[in-house]
Amino acid sequence: MIPEKQTILSIQDLSISFLTSAGEVHVIRGMNLSLQKGKTLAIVGESGSGKSVTVKAIMGILSSNGKVTGGNIYFTHQQGKEEEVTEDLLKLSKKEIRKSINGKRIAMVFQDPMTSLNPTMTIGAQLMEGMRYHYKYKKPQAYEKALKLLALVGITAPEKRMKNYPHQLSGGMRQRVVIAIALACDPELLICDEPTTALDVTIQSKILELIKDIQKKTGISVIYITHDLGVVAKVADYVAVMYAGKVVEKGLTDEIFYDPRHPYTWGLLSAMPDIDCTDDKLYTIPGSPPNLLYKPVGDSFAPRNQYALTIDLKQEPPMFQITDTHYAATWLLHEKAPKLDMPTTLKQRITLMLKEEA
Ligand SMILES: Nc1ncnc2c1ncn2[C@@H]1O[C@H](COP(=O)(O)OP(=O)(O)OP(=O)(O)O)[C@@H](O)[C@H]1O
């Protein structure tokens, strides 16, 4: 279904498998997600839940043993000055993606700035590369814009920095440069994969503030992939919680933090380290995710779910709607399910968080 115009990205029924020596692993199993223009979405979930694979599919950079087995990824973007087009990214060739999408309409910021920067090229050359490739900018024009970008990301003495090599900058500065490079071609969607994990805590919040600030100035849409629910609370408008290759709960950030409905989300929130309202030992969700070489029977979270119902072991739950914006895939939301509340300790944490906010 072609999405409405204000939707920049719409992932519909996406399925992805990897061919491995053990067989075909179904790592994304019917994923649905969308993002409105100018908004920020955080995709959260344990390691291996499929966050990076989803983003790689958006960017057309799945590894060679991966294949998309179904679905669409609609992306609405500017073409020329006036025209706006909606395209299914999965229908474009690698060449088309490289030429007109990657780095141009969608840009990415990775966890470790050193892996995205070229150690043998000056910052200036790296900043100008995309503009010259995608927009055929002449050198002086690209140079001017590069200076502006460095100023935008809060780098002082930009003329001097243009001549520097990555190793001459601190970790926080490098990540600012990576963000500047990502913004060089005026993308409409910025994807940040754990953008602050490699940085120390004070620099982390500065980088998050910076991205927020840029978003205010440019109206760009942002997707964060993160383990860190603290980051989510600071930056996101919407949250999608992934488990075993599916979105199991999605909603406004406040809905996910203050009114979570899926037992997996309860587990993630209970395991969040930086809520300082308890000095109990940190909770971890018991067990481990399913092996996706085999199709899970029933709800894939059931074996780890202390609140699982009999039906969970037999039938996969559909997405139940809670509000216009909030959905969760758990049988607990079925009208005939027993009325179960979130764990008391989590409820106490949430009450405290709400008090702190007030
Ligand atoms: N090239 C590949 N071949 C086989 N399996 C793969 C390949 N790439 C990813 N996977 C598997 O796909 C699943 C999803 O991986 P993905 O990297 O998307 O997880 P993630 O949620 O981003 O985790 P993390 O937070 O650790 O980055 C994992 O089980 C992973 O092992």
The ligand as a Gaussian input file, in Angstrom:
#p B3LYP/6-31G(d) Opt

LIG

0 1
 N       25.430000     -12.092000       7.121000
 C       24.718000     -12.776000       8.009000
 N       24.618000     -14.120000       7.943000
 C       23.869000     -14.820000       8.819000
 N       23.168000     -14.262000       9.830000
 C       23.251000     -12.926000       9.952000
 C       24.024000     -12.111000       9.061000
 N       23.901000     -10.804000       9.451000
 C       23.077000     -10.810000      10.544000
 N       22.691000     -12.081000      10.841000
 C       21.792000     -12.491000      11.925000
 O       20.616000     -11.702000      11.846000
 C       20.086000     -11.495000      13.153000
 C       19.799000     -10.026000      13.348000
 O       21.045000      -9.311000      13.395000
 P       21.166000      -7.751000      13.598000
 O       22.594000      -7.391000      13.404000
 O       20.162000      -7.062000      12.782000
 O       20.776000      -7.604000      15.113000
 P       20.736000      -6.279000      15.983000
 O       19.382000      -6.231000      16.592000
 O       21.158000      -5.121000      15.164000
 O       21.830000      -6.615000      17.077000
 P       22.981000      -5.680000      17.694000
 O       22.234000      -4.786000      18.627000
 O       23.874000      -6.637000      18.372000
 O       23.610000      -4.950000      16.539000
 C       21.095000     -12.048000      14.131000
 O       20.671000     -13.306000      14.555000
 C       22.352000     -12.172000      13.294000
 O       23.162000     -13.218000      13.743000

